[in-house]
Amino acid sequence: MRIAGVEKAHNESIARQFVHKVDMDARRGFIRNSAPAIVLIAMTIFCCIFVEGFMTWRNLSNLFYQMTIPLVLATGLTFVLLIGSIDLSLEGVIGFAAALTALGVTNSINDNDFGIFAIIVVVLAGTCFGVINGFIHVKMRIPSFMTTYAMGVVIRGIGLLFYKGTPATVK
């Protein structure tokens, strides 16, 4: 036969342990979630103190300008990562898109000047590569890292072939 007071004390200690565990998990979660912001603030303070001209409007606008492309790419990759895949063809597609854009507008290699139509063609080409990657991954059941890595290498090579060893400069 159990004693009522002992059983009640045992249940209270389990409840206290549970509450303690929940509190510890909440603290760890807060630290884990706020760590990137804390590091960013610390780096900003460090750079403000030791780097002359860091907090000037020109430098800040330059930093924001440089971060636009990685931010757009990271936004797109977020959806790929959320479904449990990975896209390693990004670098090749960007290189291909840059080469095709440079050759589609006024440049130093050829006399093309398609203007905005060149941008539309580049977006459609990138979309086609994405569709091909998706088709191979989903229908042929090849892992996304293998599919996208191979496609990235192929597309990067095609982009290099466009230049024939001499990069075009946009005029």
Number of C-alpha atoms within 10 A of each C-alpha: 3 6 7 9 9 10 11 11 11 12 12 12 12 12 12 12 12 12 12 12 12 12 12 12 12 12 12 12 12 11 12 10 11 11 12 11 10 12 11 11 12 12 12 14 14 11 14 14 12 9 11 9 13 15 14 11 10 10 12 13 11 11 11 11 10 11 11 11 11 10 12 10 12 13 11 11 16 12 12 14 12 9 8 8 16 20 19 19 24 20 15 23 25 18 18 25 21 15 22 21 24 25 24 22 21 18 17 15 14 12 11 14 14 15 12 12 13 18 18 13 16 21 13 12 16 18 13 12 17 18 12 15 22 17 14 16 18 12 8 9 11 15 13 21 15 16 21 26 19 16 22 24 16 16 23 21 14 17 20 17 13 16 15 9 8 11 15 19 13 13 8
